């Protein structure tokens, strides 16, 4: 329940921050992404998807809650660097809750 509330809050904050990310002032068609390639949009979308994968992996792990919050904030505020640091230094195998199957004893 708390995980869903946190994801909802994170999504609302992301959408709120995107509303203020629009350029202010007069913008011509030459200044927009629609006039040329869409490389920045595609790269940004790929980074967003990879960051969401990191957030899901962090929140499903068996880390203590403060550690989960720190990893999530690192990836949220510094997306590319935070994602690289997470994959290189987070010791994912030790904190993976989906590590394997347990034998059912009768």
C-alpha positions in Angstrom: 0.0 0.0 0.0 2.8 2.4 0.9 4.7 1.5 -2.2 1.6 2.4 -4.4 1.2 5.7 -2.5 4.9 6.5 -3.1 4.7 5.7 -6.8 1.6 7.8 -7.1 3.3 10.7 -5.4 6.4 10.3 -7.5 4.3 10.3 -10.7 2.4 13.4 -9.6 5.6 15.2 -8.8 7.1 14.2 -12.2 4.0 15.4 -14.1 4.0 18.6 -12.1 7.6 19.3 -12.9 7.1 18.6 -16.6 4.3 21.3 -16.6 6.9 23.9 -15.7 9.6 22.5 -18.0 7.9 24.1 -21.1 9.9 26.9 -22.7 8.6 30.4 -21.9 8.5 33.2 -24.4 8.1 33.1 -28.1 9.1 29.9 -29.7 9.3 29.4 -33.5 8.9 26.2 -35.3 12.6 26.0 -35.9 13.3 25.9 -32.2 11.1 22.9 -31.4 11.9 19.2 -31.7 9.2 18.9 -34.3 11.2 20.8 -36.9 14.2 18.4 -36.9 15.0 15.0 -35.5 13.5 13.4 -32.5 16.8 12.1 -31.0 16.5 14.0 -27.7 13.0 12.7 -27.1 13.9 9.1 -27.9 17.0 9.2 -25.7 15.0 10.9 -22.9 12.3 8.2 -23.1 14.9 5.4 -23.0 16.5 7.0 -19.8 13.0 7.3 -18.3 12.2 3.6 -18.9 15.5 2.5 -17.5 15.0 4.7 -14.4 11.6 3.2 -13.8 13.1 -0.3 -14.0 15.7 0.8 -11.4 12.9 2.2 -9.1 10.9 -1.0 -9.4 14.0 -3.1 -8.7 14.9 -1.0 -5.7 11.4 -1.0 -4.1 11.0 -4.8 -4.6 14.4 -5.5 -2.9 14.8 -6.5 0.7 16.9 -3.4 1.6 16.0 -1.3 4.6 13.5 1.5 3.8 16.0 4.4 4.2 18.4 2.7 1.7 15.5 2.3 -0.7 14.6 5.9 -0.4 18.2 7.0 -0.9 18.7 4.9 -4.1 15.3 6.2 -5.4 16.2 9.8 -4.8 19.7 9.4 -6.3 18.1 8.0 -9.5 15.4 10.6 -9.5 17.6 13.7 -9.1 20.6 12.4 -11.2 18.9 10.0 -13.6 21.8 8.8 -15.8 24.6 9.0 -13.3 22.4 7.6 -10.5 21.4 4.6 -12.7 25.0 3.9 -13.6 26.1 4.1 -9.9 23.2 1.8 -8.9 24.1 -0.9 -11.5 27.8 -0.7 -10.6 27.8 -0.4 -6.8 24.4 -1.5 -5.3 25.2 -5.2 -4.7 22.0 -6.2 -6.4 22.4 -10.0 -6.0 22.5 -9.8 -2.2 19.3 -7.7 -2.0 17.3 -9.5 -4.7 14.1 -10.9 -3.2 13.5 -13.0 -6.4 16.8 -14.9 -5.9 15.4 -18.4 -6.3 12.9 -21.0 -5.2 12.6 -22.4 -1.8 12.0 -26.1 -1.4 8.5 -27.0 -0.1 8.9 -29.5 2.8 6.1 -31.7 3.7 
